[in-house]
Amino acid sequence: MGKKQRKWRLANPKNRNESRKRNYSLSRKYAKRRKKRWTETEIEMILDPTGPLDRILSQRLKRSVQAIQIKRADVRAEIGRTRHRQKPPA
């Protein structure tokens, strides 16, 4: 994120929050997938940096944008924890 974008976000928090809420509301219809386990394929799709936008992933996976973002953060955190647990080669 550039300096101009960061400055704009700080000056306009209301606009940012409104767009976030609008984005989340578009994919809330996928609540029926709630509490379903994530498959390995789905996890690979949300971790792919060259993959589609979260809104498009939401439509394909039938999960909310918010669920995708939370799962991505959880998986990345778990990856970080497992890297710290590994012992260095002897």
PLY file of the C-alpha trace (Angstrom):
ply
format ascii 1.0
element vertex 90
property float x
property float y
property float z
element edge 89
property int vertex1
property int vertex2
end_header
0.00 0.00 0.00
1.37 3.37 -0.99
1.59 6.54 1.06
-1.32 8.18 -0.76
-3.59 5.18 -0.24
-2.65 4.92 3.45
-3.29 8.65 3.92
-6.67 8.41 2.18
-7.71 5.44 4.32
-6.83 7.30 7.50
-8.77 10.35 6.32
-11.82 8.34 5.14
-12.46 5.43 7.52
-16.21 5.62 6.93
-15.87 4.96 3.17
-13.62 1.99 3.80
-16.01 0.47 6.33
-19.02 1.02 4.06
-17.36 -0.76 1.16
-16.31 -3.62 3.44
-19.88 -4.04 4.72
-21.25 -3.90 1.17
-18.77 -6.56 0.07
-19.66 -8.84 2.99
-23.39 -8.40 2.47
-23.14 -9.66 -1.11
-21.96 -13.07 0.04
-24.00 -13.64 3.21
-26.37 -15.83 1.27
-23.84 -18.65 1.65
-24.57 -19.13 5.37
-25.81 -22.66 4.62
-22.15 -23.73 4.31
-21.60 -22.65 7.90
-19.85 -25.25 10.07
-18.87 -27.33 7.04
-15.28 -28.53 7.01
-12.85 -26.93 4.60
-11.40 -29.31 2.02
-7.75 -29.27 1.04
-8.71 -28.01 -2.42
-10.59 -25.05 -0.94
-7.66 -24.17 1.31
-5.27 -24.30 -1.64
-7.59 -21.99 -3.58
-7.73 -19.35 -0.85
-3.95 -19.43 -0.34
-3.13 -19.04 -4.04
-1.69 -15.52 -4.45
-2.49 -15.49 -8.17
-6.05 -16.70 -7.61
-9.25 -14.74 -8.12
-10.62 -12.03 -5.82
-12.31 -13.05 -2.59
-15.72 -12.09 -3.97
-15.28 -14.48 -6.90
-13.91 -17.21 -4.60
-16.98 -16.70 -2.44
-19.25 -17.50 -5.35
-17.24 -20.55 -6.39
-16.84 -22.04 -2.91
-20.32 -21.02 -1.70
-18.77 -19.40 1.39
-18.85 -15.81 2.58
-16.01 -13.40 1.88
-15.57 -12.99 5.60
-15.28 -16.77 6.10
-12.62 -16.94 3.37
-10.59 -14.12 4.91
-10.79 -15.61 8.41
-9.79 -19.08 7.19
-6.86 -17.64 5.21
-5.59 -15.84 8.33
-6.01 -18.98 10.45
-4.14 -21.17 7.98
-1.29 -18.66 7.65
-1.03 -18.41 11.43
-0.90 -22.20 11.72
1.83 -22.36 9.06
3.82 -19.78 11.02
3.44 -21.74 14.27
4.57 -25.01 12.70
7.67 -23.38 11.22
8.76 -22.24 14.67
8.26 -25.71 16.13
10.55 -27.46 13.68
13.97 -28.32 14.99
16.96 -27.18 12.96
18.76 -29.98 11.10
21.59 -31.54 13.08
0 1
1 2
2 3
3 4
4 5
5 6
6 7
7 8
8 9
9 10
10 11
11 12
12 13
13 14
14 15
15 16
16 17
17 18
18 19
19 20
20 21
21 22
22 23
23 24
24 25
25 26
26 27
27 28
28 29
29 30
30 31
31 32
32 33
33 34
34 35
35 36
36 37
37 38
38 39
39 40
40 41
41 42
42 43
43 44
44 45
45 46
46 47
47 48
48 49
49 50
50 51
51 52
52 53
53 54
54 55
55 56
56 57
57 58
58 59
59 60
60 61
61 62
62 63
63 64
64 65
65 66
66 67
67 68
68 69
69 70
70 71
71 72
72 73
73 74
74 75
75 76
76 77
77 78
78 79
79 80
80 81
81 82
82 83
83 84
84 85
85 86
86 87
87 88
88 89
